Structures are given as C-alpha cells and as structure tokens.
Amino acid sequence: MKAPTFKRFNFTMALQWLIFLPMILPLCIVFGALQGVVTMVEKMAQRMWIDMEL
C-alpha cells in the first residue's frame, strides 16, 4: 500500500484567508440576518392577508 502524499501548504492562500476573513464573515452575517428579516416580514404579510380575507 502506498504511503499518503502530503500536499505543500499554500502560505499565500492562508495569508489571503487571514486578511479577508474578518471582512467577509461580518458581511455574511449581516446580509444573512437581513435576508431572514425580509423573509419573515413577507411571511407575516402573507399570513395577515390570508387572515383578513376570511
């Protein structure tokens, strides 16, 4: 059986992740929260519309 070959560690890619992750992560959290709020408002508005029609 062959021994597993280890890939070289890509320091430039790791450096890019360390630099850009603190900027990308908060943006993802904020936009995910905004998307959740918009979705809930749409569901609430649809539910209100259905309830008022009865």
mmCIF entry with sequence, helices, sheets and N, C-alpha, C, O atoms, coordinates in Angstrom:
data_MODEL
# 
_entry.id   MODEL 
# 
_entity.id                         1 
_entity.type                       polymer 
_entity.pdbx_number_of_molecules   1 
# 
_entity_poly.entity_id                      1 
_entity_poly.type                           'polypeptide(L)' 
_entity_poly.nstd_linkage                   no 
_entity_poly.nstd_monomer                   no 
_entity_poly.pdbx_seq_one_letter_code       MKAPTFKRFNFTMALQWLIFLPMILPLCIVFGALQGVVTMVEKMAQRMWIDMEL 
_entity_poly.pdbx_seq_one_letter_code_can   MKAPTFKRFNFTMALQWLIFLPMILPLCIVFGALQGVVTMVEKMAQRMWIDMEL 
_entity_poly.pdbx_strand_id                 A 
# 
loop_
_entity_poly_seq.entity_id 
_entity_poly_seq.num 
_entity_poly_seq.mon_id 
_entity_poly_seq.hetero 
1 1  MET n 
1 2  LYS n 
1 3  ALA n 
1 4  PRO n 
1 5  THR n 
1 6  PHE n 
1 7  LYS n 
1 8  ARG n 
1 9  PHE n 
1 10 ASN n 
1 11 PHE n 
1 12 THR n 
1 13 MET n 
1 14 ALA n 
1 15 LEU n 
1 16 GLN n 
1 17 TRP n 
1 18 LEU n 
1 19 ILE n 
1 20 PHE n 
1 21 LEU n 
1 22 PRO n 
1 23 MET n 
1 24 ILE n 
1 25 LEU n 
1 26 PRO n 
1 27 LEU n 
1 28 CYS n 
1 29 ILE n 
1 30 VAL n 
1 31 PHE n 
1 32 GLY n 
1 33 ALA n 
1 34 LEU n 
1 35 GLN n 
1 36 GLY n 
1 37 VAL n 
1 38 VAL n 
1 39 THR n 
1 40 MET n 
1 41 VAL n 
1 42 GLU n 
1 43 LYS n 
1 44 MET n 
1 45 ALA n 
1 46 GLN n 
1 47 ARG n 
1 48 MET n 
1 49 TRP n 
1 50 ILE n 
1 51 ASP n 
1 52 MET n 
1 53 GLU n 
1 54 LEU n 
# 
_struct_asym.id          A 
_struct_asym.entity_id   1 
# 
_struct_conf.conf_type_id            HELX_P 
_struct_conf.id                      HELX_P1 
_struct_conf.pdbx_PDB_helix_id       AA1 
_struct_conf.beg_label_comp_id       PHE 
_struct_conf.beg_label_asym_id       A 
_struct_conf.beg_label_seq_id        11 
_struct_conf.pdbx_beg_PDB_ins_code   ? 
_struct_conf.end_label_comp_id       GLU 
_struct_conf.end_label_asym_id       A 
_struct_conf.end_label_seq_id        53 
_struct_conf.pdbx_end_PDB_ins_code   ? 
_struct_conf.beg_auth_comp_id        PHE 
_struct_conf.beg_auth_asym_id        A 
_struct_conf.beg_auth_seq_id         11 
_struct_conf.end_auth_comp_id        GLU 
_struct_conf.end_auth_asym_id        A 
_struct_conf.end_auth_seq_id         53 
_struct_conf.pdbx_PDB_helix_class    1 
_struct_conf.details                 ? 
_struct_conf.pdbx_PDB_helix_length   43 
# 
_struct_conf_type.id          HELX_P 
_struct_conf_type.criteria    ? 
_struct_conf_type.reference   ? 
# 
loop_
_atom_site.group_PDB 
_atom_site.id 
_atom_site.type_symbol 
_atom_site.label_atom_id 
_atom_site.label_alt_id 
_atom_site.label_comp_id 
_atom_site.label_asym_id 
_atom_site.label_entity_id 
_atom_site.label_seq_id 
_atom_site.pdbx_PDB_ins_code 
_atom_site.Cartn_x 
_atom_site.Cartn_y 
_atom_site.Cartn_z 
_atom_site.occupancy 
_atom_site.B_iso_or_equiv 
_atom_site.pdbx_formal_charge 
_atom_site.auth_seq_id 
_atom_site.auth_comp_id 
_atom_site.auth_asym_id 
_atom_site.auth_atom_id 
_atom_site.pdbx_PDB_model_num 
ATOM 1   N N  . MET A 1 1  ? 0.843   -1.186 0.000  1.00 0.00 ? 1  MET A N  1 
ATOM 2   C CA . MET A 1 1  ? 0.000   0.000  0.000  1.00 0.00 ? 1  MET A CA 1 
ATOM 3   C C  . MET A 1 1  ? 0.887   1.247  0.000  1.00 0.00 ? 1  MET A C  1 
ATOM 4   O O  . MET A 1 1  ? 1.906   1.311  0.687  1.00 0.00 ? 1  MET A O  1 
ATOM 5   N N  . LYS A 1 2  ? 0.470   2.224  -0.784 1.00 0.00 ? 2  LYS A N  1 
ATOM 6   C CA . LYS A 1 2  ? 1.266   3.453  -0.893 1.00 0.00 ? 2  LYS A CA 1 
ATOM 7   C C  . LYS A 1 2  ? 1.083   4.345  0.325  1.00 0.00 ? 2  LYS A C  1 
ATOM 8   O O  . LYS A 1 2  ? 0.004   4.409  0.913  1.00 0.00 ? 2  LYS A O  1 
ATOM 9   N N  . ALA A 1 3  ? 2.137   5.016  0.681  1.00 0.00 ? 3  ALA A N  1 
ATOM 10  C CA . ALA A 1 3  ? 2.046   5.996  1.767  1.00 0.00 ? 3  ALA A CA 1 
ATOM 11  C C  . ALA A 1 3  ? 1.329   7.241  1.239  1.00 0.00 ? 3  ALA A C  1 
ATOM 12  O O  . ALA A 1 3  ? 1.520   7.612  0.081  1.00 0.00 ? 3  ALA A O  1 
ATOM 13  N N  . PRO A 1 4  ? 0.502   7.894  2.075  1.00 0.00 ? 4  PRO A N  1 
ATOM 14  C CA . PRO A 1 4  ? -0.207  9.091  1.600  1.00 0.00 ? 4  PRO A CA 1 
ATOM 15  C C  . PRO A 1 4  ? 0.779   10.213 1.293  1.00 0.00 ? 4  PRO A C  1 
ATOM 16  O O  . PRO A 1 4  ? 1.736   10.451 2.030  1.00 0.00 ? 4  PRO A O  1 
ATOM 17  N N  . THR A 1 5  ? 0.516   10.887 0.188  1.00 0.00 ? 5  THR A N  1 
ATOM 18  C CA . THR A 1 5  ? 1.365   12.022 -0.183 1.00 0.00 ? 5  THR A CA 1 
ATOM 19  C C  . THR A 1 5  ? 0.764   13.283 0.412  1.00 0.00 ? 5  THR A C  1 
ATOM 20  O O  . THR A 1 5  ? -0.442  13.508 0.312  1.00 0.00 ? 5  THR A O  1 
ATOM 21  N N  . PHE A 1 6  ? 1.583   14.087 1.018  1.00 0.00 ? 6  PHE A N  1 
ATOM 22  C CA . PHE A 1 6  ? 1.127   15.331 1.629  1.00 0.00 ? 6  PHE A CA 1 
ATOM 23  C C  . PHE A 1 6  ? 1.355   16.486 0.668  1.00 0.00 ? 6  PHE A C  1 
ATOM 24  O O  . PHE A 1 6  ? 2.437   16.633 0.100  1.00 0.00 ? 6  PHE A O  1 
ATOM 25  N N  . LYS A 1 7  ? 0.330   17.296 0.496  1.00 0.00 ? 7  LYS A N  1 
ATOM 26  C CA . LYS A 1 7  ? 0.465   18.472 -0.361 1.00 0.00 ? 7  LYS A CA 1 
ATOM 27  C C  . LYS A 1 7  ? 1.201   19.566 0.405  1.00 0.00 ? 7  LYS A C  1 
ATOM 28  O O  . LYS A 1 7  ? 1.145   19.644 1.632  1.00 0.00 ? 7  LYS A O  1 
ATOM 29  N N  . ARG A 1 8  ? 1.883   20.394 -0.350 1.00 0.00 ? 8  ARG A N  1 
ATOM 30  C CA . ARG A 1 8  ? 2.562   21.524 0.284  1.00 0.00 ? 8  ARG A CA 1 
ATOM 31  C C  . ARG A 1 8  ? 1.533   22.530 0.776  1.00 0.00 ? 8  ARG A C  1 
ATOM 32  O O  . ARG A 1 8  ? 0.505   22.756 0.137  1.00 0.00 ? 8  ARG A O  1 
ATOM 33  N N  . PHE A 1 9  ? 1.827   23.127 1.916  1.00 0.00 ? 9  PHE A N  1 
ATOM 34  C CA . PHE A 1 9  ? 0.934   24.123 2.493  1.00 0.00 ? 9  PHE A CA 1 
ATOM 35  C C  . PHE A 1 9  ? 1.074   25.422 1.709  1.00 0.00 ? 9  PHE A C  1 
ATOM 36  O O  . PHE A 1 9  ? 2.183   25.921 1.520  1.00 0.00 ? 9  PHE A O  1 
ATOM 37  N N  . ASN A 1 10 ? -0.038  25.964 1.258  1.00 0.00 ? 10 ASN A N  1 
ATOM 38  C CA . ASN A 1 10 ? -0.036  27.177 0.452  1.00 0.00 ? 10 ASN A CA 1 
ATOM 39  C C  . ASN A 1 10 ? -0.125  28.390 1.393  1.00 0.00 ? 10 ASN A C  1 
ATOM 40  O O  . ASN A 1 10 ? -1.207  28.764 1.846  1.00 0.00 ? 10 ASN A O  1 
ATOM 41  N N  . PHE A 1 11 ? 1.027   28.987 1.670  1.00 0.00 ? 11 PHE A N  1 
ATOM 42  C CA . PHE A 1 11 ? 1.073   30.110 2.617  1.00 0.00 ? 11 PHE A CA 1 
ATOM 43  C C  . PHE A 1 11 ? 0.388   31.356 2.070  1.00 0.00 ? 11 PHE A C  1 
ATOM 44  O O  . PHE A 1 11 ? -0.206  32.115 2.835  1.00 0.00 ? 11 PHE A O  1 
ATOM 45  N N  . THR A 1 12 ? 0.461   31.581 0.758  1.00 0.00 ? 12 THR A N  1 
ATOM 46  C CA . THR A 1 12 ? -0.184  32.773 0.203  1.00 0.00 ? 12 THR A CA 1 
ATOM 47  C C  . THR A 1 12 ? -1.702  32.679 0.327  1.00 0.00 ? 12 THR A C  1 
ATOM 48  O O  . THR A 1 12 ? -2.366  33.673 0.621  1.00 0.00 ? 12 THR A O  1 
ATOM 49  N N  . MET A 1 13 ? -2.256  31.476 0.103  1.00 0.00 ? 13 MET A N  1 
ATOM 50  C CA . MET A 1 13 ? -3.706  31.317 0.245  1.00 0.00 ? 13 MET A CA 1 
ATOM 51  C C  . MET A 1 13 ? -4.117  31.472 1.702  1.00 0.00 ? 13 MET A C  1 
ATOM 52  O O  . MET A 1 13 ? -5.150  32.077 1.990  1.00 0.00 ? 13 MET A O  1 
ATOM 53  N N  . ALA A 1 14 ? -3.330  30.937 2.620  1.00 0.00 ? 14 ALA A N  1 
ATOM 54  C CA . ALA A 1 14 ? -3.630  31.089 4.042  1.00 0.00 ? 14 ALA A CA 1 
ATOM 55  C C  . ALA A 1 14 ? -3.575  32.565 4.443  1.00 0.00 ? 14 ALA A C  1 
ATOM 56  O O  . ALA A 1 14 ? -4.409  33.031 5.219  1.00 0.00 ? 14 ALA A O  1 
ATOM 57  N N  . LEU A 1 15 ? -2.606  33.289 3.920  1.00 0.00 ? 15 LEU A N  1 
ATOM 58  C CA . LEU A 1 15 ? -2.498  34.717 4.220  1.00 0.00 ? 15 LEU A CA 1 
ATOM 59  C C  . LEU A 1 15 ? -3.707  35.478 3.685  1.00 0.00 ? 15 LEU A C  1 
ATOM 60  O O  . LEU A 1 15 ? -4.232  36.367 4.355  1.00 0.00 ? 15 LEU A O  1 
ATOM 61  N N  . GLN A 1 16 ? -4.150  35.126 2.473  1.00 0.00 ? 16 GLN A N  1 
ATOM 62  C CA . GLN A 1 16 ? -5.334  35.785 1.922  1.00 0.00 ? 16 GLN A CA 1 
ATOM 63  C C  . GLN A 1 16 ? -6.558  35.522 2.795  1.00 0.00 ? 16 GLN A C  1 
ATOM 64  O O  . GLN A 1 16 ? -7.349  36.433 3.040  1.00 0.00 ? 16 GLN A O  1 
ATOM 65  N N  . TRP A 1 17 ? -6.723  34.268 3.274  1.00 0.00 ? 17 TRP A N  1 
ATOM 66  C CA . TRP A 1 17 ? -7.853  33.957 4.145  1.00 0.00 ? 17 TRP A CA 1 
ATOM 67  C C  . TRP A 1 17 ? -7.770  34.735 5.444  1.00 0.00 ? 17 TRP A C  1 
ATOM 68  O O  . TRP A 1 17 ? -8.782  35.236 5.934  1.00 0.00 ? 17 TRP A O  1 
ATOM 69  N N  . LEU A 1 18 ? -6.572  34.842 6.008  1.00 0.00 ? 18 LEU A N  1 
ATOM 70  C CA . LEU A 1 18 ? -6.422  35.573 7.268  1.00 0.00 ? 18 LEU A CA 1 
ATOM 71  C C  . LEU A 1 18 ? -6.717  37.060 7.090  1.00 0.00 ? 18 LEU A C  1 
ATOM 72  O O  . LEU A 1 18 ? -7.220  37.709 8.007  1.00 0.00 ? 18 LEU A O  1 
ATOM 73  N N  . ILE A 1 19 ? -6.408  37.594 5.922  1.00 0.00 ? 19 ILE A N  1 
ATOM 74  C CA . ILE A 1 19 ? -6.654  39.016 5.675  1.00 0.00 ? 19 ILE A CA 1 
ATOM 75  C C  . ILE A 1 19 ? -8.131  39.286 5.396  1.00 0.00 ? 19 ILE A C  1 
ATOM 76  O O  . ILE A 1 19 ? -8.706  40.230 5.938  1.00 0.00 ? 19 ILE A O  1 
ATOM 77  N N  . PHE A 1 20 ? -8.743  38.455 4.549  1.00 0.00 ? 20 PHE A N  1 
ATOM 78  C CA . PHE A 1 20 ? -10.097 38.761 4.079  1.00 0.00 ? 20 PHE A CA 1 
ATOM 79  C C  . PHE A 1 20 ? -11.214 38.163 4.927  1.00 0.00 ? 20 PHE A C  1 
ATOM 80  O O  . PHE A 1 20 ? -12.346 38.641 4.853  1.00 0.00 ? 20 PHE A O  1 
ATOM 81  N N  . LEU A 1 21 ? -10.941 37.135 5.732  1.00 0.00 ? 21 LEU A N  1 
ATOM 82  C CA . LEU A 1 21 ? -11.996 36.532 6.546  1.00 0.00 ? 21 LEU A CA 1 
ATOM 83  C C  . LEU A 1 21 ? -12.634 37.521 7.521  1.00 0.00 ? 21 LEU A C  1 
ATOM 84  O O  . LEU A 1 21 ? -13.857 37.514 7.662  1.00 0.00 ? 21 LEU A O  1 
ATOM 85  N N  . PRO A 1 22 ? -11.855 38.377 8.202  1.00 0.00 ? 22 PRO A N  1 
ATOM 86  C CA . PRO A 1 22 ? -12.521 39.340 9.109  1.00 0.00 ? 22 PRO A CA 1 
ATOM 87  C C  . PRO A 1 22 ? -13.431 40.331 8.381  1.00 0.00 ? 22 PRO A C  1 
ATOM 88  O O  . PRO A 1 22 ? -14.311 40.925 9.004  1.00 0.00 ? 22 PRO A O  1 
ATOM 89  N N  . MET A 1 23 ? -13.234 40.519 7.080  1.00 0.00 ? 23 MET A N  1 
ATOM 90  C CA . MET A 1 23 ? -14.128 41.406 6.321  1.00 0.00 ? 23 MET A CA 1 
ATOM 91  C C  . MET A 1 23 ? -15.322 40.643 5.771  1.00 0.00 ? 23 MET A C  1 
ATOM 92  O O  . MET A 1 23 ? -16.434 41.172 5.745  1.00 0.00 ? 23 MET A O  1 
ATOM 93  N N  . ILE A 1 24 ? -15.110 39.409 5.331  1.00 0.00 ? 24 ILE A N  1 
ATOM 94  C CA . ILE A 1 24 ? -16.165 38.635 4.686  1.00 0.00 ? 24 ILE A CA 1 
ATOM 95  C C  . ILE A 1 24 ? -17.167 38.106 5.703  1.00 0.00 ? 24 ILE A C  1 
ATOM 96  O O  . ILE A 1 24 ? -18.372 38.154 5.456  1.00 0.00 ? 24 ILE A O  1 
ATOM 97  N N  . LEU A 1 25 ? -16.700 37.609 6.830  1.00 0.00 ? 25 LEU A N  1 
ATOM 98  C CA . LEU A 1 25 ? -17.583 36.983 7.810  1.00 0.00 ? 25 LEU A CA 1 
ATOM 99  C C  . LEU A 1 25 ? -18.659 37.934 8.350  1.00 0.00 ? 25 LEU A C  1 
ATOM 100 O O  . LEU A 1 25 ? -19.829 37.552 8.369  1.00 0.00 ? 25 LEU A O  1 
ATOM 101 N N  . PRO A 1 26 ? -18.320 39.154 8.789  1.00 0.00 ? 26 PRO A N  1 
ATOM 102 C CA . PRO A 1 26 ? -19.395 40.055 9.249  1.00 0.00 ? 26 PRO A CA 1 
ATOM 103 C C  . PRO A 1 26 ? -20.383 40.417 8.144  1.00 0.00 ? 26 PRO A C  1 
ATOM 104 O O  . PRO A 1 26 ? -21.579 40.557 8.401  1.00 0.00 ? 26 PRO A O  1 
ATOM 105 N N  . LEU A 1 27 ? -19.886 40.568 6.910  1.00 0.00 ? 27 LEU A N  1 
ATOM 106 C CA . LEU A 1 27 ? -20.801 40.865 5.799  1.00 0.00 ? 27 LEU A CA 1 
ATOM 107 C C  . LEU A 1 27 ? -21.787 39.725 5.594  1.00 0.00 ? 27 LEU A C  1 
ATOM 108 O O  . LEU A 1 27 ? -22.975 39.961 5.374  1.00 0.00 ? 27 LEU A O  1 
ATOM 109 N N  . CYS A 1 28 ? -21.301 38.493 5.664  1.00 0.00 ? 28 CYS A N  1 
ATOM 110 C CA . CYS A 1 28 ? -22.182 37.341 5.507  1.00 0.00 ? 28 CYS A CA 1 
ATOM 111 C C  . CYS A 1 28 ? -23.217 37.289 6.616  1.00 0.00 ? 28 CYS A C  1 
ATOM 112 O O  . CYS A 1 28 ? -24.386 36.995 6.369  1.00 0.00 ? 28 CYS A O  1 
ATOM 113 N N  . ILE A 1 29 ? -22.785 37.576 7.842  1.00 0.00 ? 29 ILE A N  1 
ATOM 114 C CA . ILE A 1 29 ? -23.709 37.540 8.982  1.00 0.00 ? 29 ILE A CA 1 
ATOM 115 C C  . ILE A 1 29 ? -24.777 38.624 8.826  1.00 0.00 ? 29 ILE A C  1 
ATOM 116 O O  . ILE A 1 29 ? -25.961 38.365 9.041  1.00 0.00 ? 29 ILE A O  1 
ATOM 117 N N  . VAL A 1 30 ? -24.363 39.831 8.455  1.00 0.00 ? 30 VAL A N  1 
ATOM 118 C CA . VAL A 1 30 ? -25.316 40.945 8.311  1.00 0.00 ? 30 VAL A CA 1 
ATOM 119 C C  . VAL A 1 30 ? -26.304 40.674 7.184  1.00 0.00 ? 30 VAL A C  1 
ATOM 120 O O  . VAL A 1 30 ? -27.511 40.845 7.360  1.00 0.00 ? 30 VAL A O  1 
ATOM 121 N N  . PHE A 1 31 ? -25.796 40.249 6.020  1.00 0.00 ? 31 PHE A N  1 
ATOM 122 C CA . PHE A 1 31 ? -26.706 40.009 4.899  1.00 0.00 ? 31 PHE A CA 1 
ATOM 123 C C  . PHE A 1 31 ? -27.614 38.818 5.154  1.00 0.00 ? 31 PHE A C  1 
ATOM 124 O O  . PHE A 1 31 ? -28.760 38.813 4.704  1.00 0.00 ? 31 PHE A O  1 
ATOM 125 N N  . GLY A 1 32 ? -27.123 37.799 5.872  1.00 0.00 ? 32 GLY A N  1 
ATOM 126 C CA . GLY A 1 32 ? -27.982 36.674 6.237  1.00 0.00 ? 32 GLY A CA 1 
ATOM 127 C C  . GLY A 1 32 ? -29.090 37.102 7.180  1.00 0.00 ? 32 GLY A C  1 
ATOM 128 O O  . GLY A 1 32 ? -30.232 36.661 7.049  1.00 0.00 ? 32 GLY A O  1 
ATOM 129 N N  . ALA A 1 33 ? -28.753 37.962 8.132  1.00 0.00 ? 33 ALA A N  1 
ATOM 130 C CA . ALA A 1 33 ? -29.769 38.464 9.065  1.00 0.00 ? 33 ALA A CA 1 
ATOM 131 C C  . ALA A 1 33 ? -30.805 39.313 8.327  1.00 0.00 ? 33 ALA A C  1 
ATOM 132 O O  . ALA A 1 33 ? -32.004 39.187 8.576  1.00 0.00 ? 33 ALA A O  1 
ATOM 133 N N  . LEU A 1 34 ? -30.348 40.168 7.431  1.00 0.00 ? 34 LEU A N  1 
ATOM 134 C CA . LEU A 1 34 ? -31.288 40.992 6.660  1.00 0.00 ? 34 LEU A CA 1 
ATOM 135 C C  . LEU A 1 34 ? -32.197 40.129 5.789  1.00 0.00 ? 34 LEU A C  1 
ATOM 136 O O  . LEU A 1 34 ? -33.390 40.402 5.663  1.00 0.00 ? 34 LEU A O  1 
ATOM 137 N N  . GLN A 1 35 ? -31.630 39.101 5.198  1.00 0.00 ? 35 GLN A N  1 
ATOM 138 C CA . GLN A 1 35 ? -32.435 38.201 4.376  1.00 0.00 ? 35 GLN A CA 1 
ATOM 139 C C  . GLN A 1 35 ? -33.479 37.492 5.238  1.00 0.00 ? 35 GLN A C  1 
ATOM 140 O O  . GLN A 1 35 ? -34.618 37.314 4.808  1.00 0.00 ? 35 GLN A O  1 
ATOM 141 N N  . GLY A 1 36 ? -33.102 37.091 6.440  1.00 0.00 ? 36 GLY A N  1 
ATOM 142 C CA . GLY A 1 36 ? -34.048 36.462 7.349  1.00 0.00 ? 36 GLY A CA 1 
ATOM 143 C C  . GLY A 1 36 ? -35.166 37.403 7.759  1.00 0.00 ? 36 GLY A C  1 
ATOM 144 O O  . GLY A 1 36 ? -36.324 36.993 7.844  1.00 0.00 ? 36 GLY A O  1 
ATOM 145 N N  . VAL A 1 37 ? -34.830 38.655 8.012  1.00 0.00 ? 37 VAL A N  1 
ATOM 146 C CA . VAL A 1 37 ? -35.850 39.646 8.388  1.00 0.00 ? 37 VAL A CA 1 
ATOM 147 C C  . VAL A 1 37 ? -36.820 39.859 7.235  1.00 0.00 ? 37 VAL A C  1 
ATOM 148 O O  . VAL A 1 37 ? -38.034 39.880 7.438  1.00 0.00 ? 37 VAL A O  1 
ATOM 149 N N  . VAL A 1 38 ? -36.294 40.016 6.034  1.00 0.00 ? 38 VAL A N  1 
ATOM 150 C CA . VAL A 1 38 ? -37.156 40.242 4.867  1.00 0.00 ? 38 VAL A CA 1 
ATOM 151 C C  . VAL A 1 38 ? -38.075 39.043 4.644  1.00 0.00 ? 38 VAL A C  1 
ATOM 152 O O  . VAL A 1 38 ? -39.258 39.214 4.352  1.00 0.00 ? 38 VAL A O  1 
ATOM 153 N N  . THR A 1 39 ? -37.543 37.848 4.779  1.00 0.00 ? 39 THR A N  1 
ATOM 154 C CA . THR A 1 39 ? -38.356 36.649 4.589  1.00 0.00 ? 39 THR A CA 1 
ATOM 155 C C  . THR A 1 39 ? -39.465 36.570 5.630  1.00 0.00 ? 39 THR A C  1 
ATOM 156 O O  . THR A 1 39 ? -40.603 36.236 5.300  1.00 0.00 ? 39 THR A O  1 
ATOM 157 N N  . MET A 1 40 ? -39.143 36.871 6.877  1.00 0.00 ? 40 MET A N  1 
ATOM 158 C CA . MET A 1 40 ? -40.169 36.817 7.927  1.00 0.00 ? 40 MET A CA 1 
ATOM 159 C C  . MET A 1 40 ? -41.243 37.879 7.725  1.00 0.00 ? 40 MET A C  1 
ATOM 160 O O  . MET A 1 40 ? -42.422 37.621 7.971  1.00 0.00 ? 40 MET A O  1 
ATOM 161 N N  . VAL A 1 41 ? -40.848 39.071 7.279  1.00 0.00 ? 41 VAL A N  1 
ATOM 162 C CA . VAL A 1 41 ? -41.843 40.122 7.019  1.00 0.00 ? 41 VAL A CA 1 
ATOM 163 C C  . VAL A 1 41 ? -42.759 39.699 5.879  1.00 0.00 ? 41 VAL A C  1 
ATOM 164 O O  . VAL A 1 41 ? -43.967 39.928 5.939  1.00 0.00 ? 41 VAL A O  1 
ATOM 165 N N  . GLU A 1 42 ? -42.201 39.088 4.848  1.00 0.00 ? 42 GLU A N  1 
ATOM 166 C CA . GLU A 1 42 ? -43.031 38.617 3.734  1.00 0.00 ? 42 GLU A CA 1 
ATOM 167 C C  . GLU A 1 42 ? -44.014 37.545 4.197  1.00 0.00 ? 42 GLU A C  1 
ATOM 168 O O  . GLU A 1 42 ? -45.187 37.574 3.826  1.00 0.00 ? 42 GLU A O  1 
ATOM 169 N N  . LYS A 1 43 ? -43.538 36.600 5.004  1.00 0.00 ? 43 LYS A N  1 
ATOM 170 C CA . LYS A 1 43 ? -44.428 35.553 5.515  1.00 0.00 ? 43 LYS A CA 1 
ATOM 171 C C  . LYS A 1 43 ? -45.524 36.148 6.389  1.00 0.00 ? 43 LYS A C  1 
ATOM 172 O O  . LYS A 1 43 ? -46.685 35.746 6.302  1.00 0.00 ? 43 LYS A O  1 
ATOM 173 N N  . MET A 1 44 ? -45.146 37.116 7.239  1.00 0.00 ? 44 MET A N  1 
ATOM 174 C CA . MET A 1 44 ? -46.117 37.745 8.124  1.00 0.00 ? 44 MET A CA 1 
ATOM 175 C C  . MET A 1 44 ? -47.164 38.508 7.307  1.00 0.00 ? 44 MET A C  1 
ATOM 176 O O  . MET A 1 44 ? -48.355 38.452 7.613  1.00 0.00 ? 44 MET A O  1 
ATOM 177 N N  . ALA A 1 45 ? -46.719 39.211 6.279  1.00 0.00 ? 45 ALA A N  1 
ATOM 178 C CA . ALA A 1 45 ? -47.656 39.963 5.442  1.00 0.00 ? 45 ALA A CA 1 
ATOM 179 C C  . ALA A 1 45 ? -48.601 39.014 4.710  1.00 0.00 ? 45 ALA A C  1 
ATOM 180 O O  . ALA A 1 45 ? -49.794 39.297 4.601  1.00 0.00 ? 45 ALA A O  1 
ATOM 181 N N  . GLN A 1 46 ? -48.088 37.901 4.210  1.00 0.00 ? 46 GLN A N  1 
ATOM 182 C CA . GLN A 1 46 ? -48.951 36.930 3.538  1.00 0.00 ? 46 GLN A CA 1 
ATOM 183 C C  . GLN A 1 46 ? -49.968 36.347 4.513  1.00 0.00 ? 46 GLN A C  1 
ATOM 184 O O  . GLN A 1 46 ? -51.141 36.187 4.175  1.00 0.00 ? 46 GLN A O  1 
ATOM 185 N N  . ARG A 1 47 ? -49.511 36.028 5.730  1.00 0.00 ? 47 ARG A N  1 
ATOM 186 C CA . ARG A 1 47 ? -50.412 35.465 6.729  1.00 0.00 ? 47 ARG A CA 1 
ATOM 187 C C  . ARG A 1 47 ? -51.495 36.477 7.121  1.00 0.00 ? 47 ARG A C  1 
ATOM 188 O O  . ARG A 1 47 ? -52.661 36.115 7.282  1.00 0.00 ? 47 ARG A O  1 
ATOM 189 N N  . MET A 1 48 ? -51.101 37.743 7.274  1.00 0.00 ? 48 MET A N  1 
ATOM 190 C CA . MET A 1 48 ? -52.082 38.781 7.598  1.00 0.00 ? 48 MET A CA 1 
ATOM 191 C C  . MET A 1 48 ? -53.101 38.906 6.478  1.00 0.00 ? 48 MET A C  1 
ATOM 192 O O  . MET A 1 48 ? -54.296 39.042 6.741  1.00 0.00 ? 48 MET A O  1 
ATOM 193 N N  . TRP A 1 49 ? -52.647 38.862 5.236  1.00 0.00 ? 49 TRP A N  1 
ATOM 194 C CA . TRP A 1 49 ? -53.530 38.990 4.072  1.00 0.00 ? 49 TRP A CA 1 
ATOM 195 C C  . TRP A 1 49 ? -54.537 37.834 4.037  1.00 0.00 ? 49 TRP A C  1 
ATOM 196 O O  . TRP A 1 49 ? -55.726 38.035 3.788  1.00 0.00 ? 49 TRP A O  1 
ATOM 197 N N  . ILE A 1 50 ? -54.030 36.606 4.295  1.00 0.00 ? 50 ILE A N  1 
ATOM 198 C CA . ILE A 1 50 ? -54.910 35.435 4.299  1.00 0.00 ? 50 ILE A CA 1 
ATOM 199 C C  . ILE A 1 50 ? -55.923 35.549 5.434  1.00 0.00 ? 50 ILE A C  1 
ATOM 200 O O  . ILE A 1 50 ? -57.103 35.259 5.237  1.00 0.00 ? 50 ILE A O  1 
ATOM 201 N N  . ASP A 1 51 ? -55.478 35.968 6.624  1.00 0.00 ? 51 ASP A N  1 
ATOM 202 C CA . ASP A 1 51 ? -56.380 36.085 7.773  1.00 0.00 ? 51 ASP A CA 1 
ATOM 203 C C  . ASP A 1 51 ? -57.441 37.158 7.574  1.00 0.00 ? 51 ASP A C  1 
ATOM 204 O O  . ASP A 1 51 ? -58.573 36.988 8.026  1.00 0.00 ? 51 ASP A O  1 
ATOM 205 N N  . MET A 1 52 ? -57.104 38.253 6.909  1.00 0.00 ? 52 MET A N  1 
ATOM 206 C CA . MET A 1 52 ? -58.067 39.336 6.705  1.00 0.00 ? 52 MET A CA 1 
ATOM 207 C C  . MET A 1 52 ? -59.094 38.993 5.641  1.00 0.00 ? 52 MET A C  1 
ATOM 208 O O  . MET A 1 52 ? -60.182 39.569 5.629  1.00 0.00 ? 52 MET A O  1 
ATOM 209 N N  . GLU A 1 53 ? -58.770 38.064 4.746  1.00 0.00 ? 53 GLU A N  1 
ATOM 210 C CA . GLU A 1 53 ? -59.714 37.699 3.688  1.00 0.00 ? 53 GLU A CA 1 
ATOM 211 C C  . GLU A 1 53 ? -60.856 36.850 4.228  1.00 0.00 ? 53 GLU A C  1 
ATOM 212 O O  . GLU A 1 53 ? -61.942 36.845 3.650  1.00 0.00 ? 53 GLU A O  1 
ATOM 213 N N  . LEU A 1 54 ? -60.633 36.130 5.326  1.00 0.00 ? 54 LEU A N  1 
ATOM 214 C CA . LEU A 1 54 ? -61.674 35.238 5.841  1.00 0.00 ? 54 LEU A CA 1 
ATOM 215 C C  . LEU A 1 54 ? -62.807 35.972 6.489  1.00 0.00 ? 54 LEU A C  1 
ATOM 216 O O  . LEU A 1 54 ? -63.754 35.347 6.968  1.00 0.00 ? 54 LEU A O  1 
# 
